[in-house]
């Protein structure tokens, strides 16, 4: 009978994750990757760190292992991390575009997967739009940014900044400095809206709260 190699439980998942994310020097070896996979299989241990490590260092065969945290019983806790791992780290965004779009267009009352997972979906706008055209979703994220009553307006703003590549501080230093904070500057908002209108046919002119005045 073939012996099953026991995976050491003394490995440091924080250290492994740091190396997987490029925060520390060094590669993640096969044994360490299998340790992260075992955490996800047994649902015991540093699950969030294991999700990112498997997403970054694994392969397409790990999709089902990550999907159970996106759609399974623990989706409410780990769904956001699984969605990012599948789409940003594992590069499987093509398979999840419909799901991302349904989240971004969903209302809290009408969608099962709401909360942090919707926030993650908004953050994935640049990955969603990579070599893909969807004017509606860009306009929707812009609409969320303009809605002063939305709890997702700051993540929406951040996603649009990434998508429109407004981090080029050498060419646009004032936007780079102000855009990083939570405080909205109307000059930045105007600039983002102008880009959305010009590139994606959105028709935004005023903020929702000012339209009533």
Order of alpha helices (4+ residues) and beta strands (2+ residues): alpha-alpha-alpha-alpha-alpha-alpha-alpha-alpha-alpha-alpha-alpha-alpha-alpha
